[in-house]
Amino acid sequence: MMGGSQRRWNQIMAQALSQSRALLTPENQMILRDFQQVRQGGPTARLAALRRSGLYRQGRGEQAALWLAAALGRV
């Protein structure tokens, strides 16, 4: 995750989902908005958006890495 390949993958997926935003439910549109905020803004805003979004990784170590990556702007 910290190497950058996950960030590139997230960018591709976020762009694809943004282009299909009208097809998403209102709840999923909010999750997408929060995910985009996880990828932008300052550390506090990124972490707040991650918490709001409900996004998670399987396993405690992977979840901790997600939070660290969000704090460092690497998602």
C-alpha positions in Angstrom: 0.0 0.0 0.0 2.8 2.4 0.9 4.7 1.7 -2.3 2.2 3.5 -4.5 0.6 0.7 -6.6 -2.5 0.7 -4.4 -2.8 4.5 -4.8 -2.7 4.2 -8.6 -5.3 1.4 -8.5 -7.5 3.6 -6.2 -7.2 6.5 -8.6 -8.3 4.3 -11.6 -11.3 2.9 -9.6 -12.3 6.3 -8.2 -12.4 7.8 -11.7 -14.4 4.9 -13.1 -16.9 5.2 -10.2 -17.1 9.0 -10.6 -18.0 8.6 -14.2 -20.8 6.2 -13.2 -22.0 8.3 -10.2 -25.5 8.6 -11.5 -25.9 4.8 -11.3 -24.9 4.6 -7.6 -27.3 4.7 -4.8 -27.3 7.9 -2.7 -25.5 6.0 0.1 -22.8 4.8 -2.2 -22.5 8.3 -3.7 -21.7 9.5 -0.2 -19.2 6.7 0.4 -17.5 7.6 -2.9 -17.4 11.3 -1.9 -15.8 10.3 1.4 -13.3 8.0 -0.3 -12.3 10.9 -2.6 -11.8 13.1 0.5 -9.6 10.3 2.0 -7.4 10.9 -1.0 -7.3 14.7 -0.7 -7.0 17.4 1.9 -5.1 17.5 5.1 -4.4 14.6 7.5 -7.3 15.4 9.8 -9.8 15.6 7.0 -8.5 12.4 5.4 -8.9 10.5 8.6 -12.3 11.9 9.3 -13.4 10.9 5.8 -12.0 7.4 6.3 -14.0 7.0 9.5 -17.2 8.3 7.9 -16.8 6.1 4.8 -16.7 2.8 6.7 -14.0 1.6 4.4 -11.8 -1.2 5.8 -9.2 -3.8 5.0 -9.3 -7.4 6.2 -7.0 -8.0 9.1 -5.7 -5.7 11.9 -2.4 -5.1 10.2 -3.9 -4.2 6.9 -6.4 -1.9 8.6 -3.6 -0.2 10.5 -1.8 0.2 7.2 -4.9 1.8 5.7 -5.1 4.3 8.5 -1.4 5.1 8.3 -1.6 5.5 4.5 -4.6 7.8 4.9 -2.8 9.9 7.4 0.3 10.2 5.1 -1.8 10.9 2.0 -0.9 7.6 0.3 -4.4 6.1 -0.3 
